[in-house]
Amino acid sequence: MQKNIICVACPMGCGVTVELDDNGSIVSVTGNTCKRGDAYARTEVTNPVRSLATTVKVEGGIFNVVPCKSAGALPKDKIFACMEVINSVSVKAPVKLGDVLVSDILGTGIDIVATNHCPVK
């Protein structure tokens, strides 16, 4: 079986083909022009991950929400479940840049951290 993907590891945007055997193991990666493309394709086919950027509700702050992001890459298949958790969270002001807003989201070992501050009203 073959999977065709567009590599986003660098600005080139190579079309990469990953050939898999019957067990789902990678046989070959072709079409990439750099080593990062090979690594990206292997990860994307076997264990796709994504960074997550969103907002969290703030109580008593000068803003109603504070921007945040995942401190690391999350499994792609858990992104929507992570958003459900994040949407249910509300933090109290003040919030400082780098504050952990959700610790170890869904047992992934990844924290959701504030990417800006939100002072008290």
C-alpha positions in Angstrom: 0.0 0.0 0.0 1.2 3.5 -0.7 0.3 6.8 1.1 1.0 10.1 -0.6 1.5 13.2 1.6 2.8 16.7 1.2 5.7 17.3 3.5 5.5 20.4 5.7 8.9 20.0 7.4 10.3 22.8 5.3 9.1 25.4 2.8 9.7 23.1 -0.2 6.4 21.2 0.2 7.6 18.0 -1.4 5.2 15.3 -2.5 6.3 12.2 -0.5 5.3 8.6 -1.1 5.4 6.2 1.8 5.2 2.5 0.8 3.9 0.2 3.5 3.9 -3.6 3.7 0.9 -5.7 4.7 1.7 -5.3 8.4 1.7 -1.5 8.1 5.5 -1.3 8.4 7.3 1.3 6.3 9.2 -0.2 3.4 10.3 3.0 1.7 10.0 6.8 1.6 10.5 8.5 -1.7 10.1 12.0 -3.1 11.5 14.0 -0.1 14.5 16.2 -0.9 15.8 16.4 2.7 16.2 14.2 5.8 13.5 16.2 7.6 11.1 15.1 4.9 11.9 11.4 5.5 11.4 11.8 9.3 8.2 13.8 8.8 6.7 11.2 6.5 7.6 8.3 8.8 6.0 10.0 11.7 2.9 11.2 9.8 2.1 7.7 8.6 2.8 5.8 11.8 1.9 8.3 14.6 0.7 11.7 13.4 0.9 14.6 15.9 -0.1 18.2 15.9 0.5 21.3 18.0 -2.6 22.9 19.3 -3.2 26.7 19.7 -6.5 28.0 21.0 -7.9 30.1 23.9 -9.1 29.4 27.5 -11.8 31.3 29.3 -10.7 33.7 32.0 -12.8 34.9 35.0 -12.1 38.3 36.4 -9.6 39.4 33.9 -9.4 42.4 31.6 -9.9 39.9 28.7 -12.5 37.1 28.6 -10.0 34.6 27.1 -6.2 34.1 27.1 -4.4 32.5 24.2 -2.7 29.2 24.8 -0.9 26.3 23.1 0.1 22.8 23.7 3.6 22.6 25.2 4.4 19.8 22.8 2.8 17.8 19.9 -0.4 16.0 20.7 -1.6 12.8 19.0 -3.7 13.9 16.0 -6.6 11.5 17.0 -6.9 13.3 20.4 -7.1 16.9 19.2 -11.0 17.1 19.3 -11.1 15.4 22.7 -8.4 17.9 23.9 -10.5 20.8 22.6 -13.5 19.5 24.6 -11.4 19.6 27.8 -10.0 23.0 27.0 -13.5 24.4 26.2 -14.7 23.2 29.6 -11.9 25.0 31.5 -12.1 28.5 33.0 -9.1 30.0 34.9 -9.1 32.9 37.3 -7.1 36.1 36.6 -4.3 37.0 36.8 -2.8 34.7 34.1 0.9 35.0 33.3 2.7 34.0 30.1 3.8 30.4 30.5 1.2 29.5 33.2 0.0 25.9 33.0 -3.7 26.1 32.3 -4.4 22.4 31.8 -1.8 19.9 33.2 -1.2 16.6 31.4 -4.2 16.9 29.1 -5.9 13.5 28.6 -2.9 11.7 30.1 -0.7 12.7 27.1 2.0 14.2 29.3 1.5 17.5 27.5 0.5 20.7 29.3 -1.6 23.5 27.8 0.2 26.8 28.6 -0.7 30.5 28.4 1.0 32.3 25.5 0.1 35.8 26.8 -0.9 37.4 30.1 -4.3 38.5 31.4 -4.3 40.9 34.4 -7.1 41.3 36.9 -9.8 43.9 36.0 
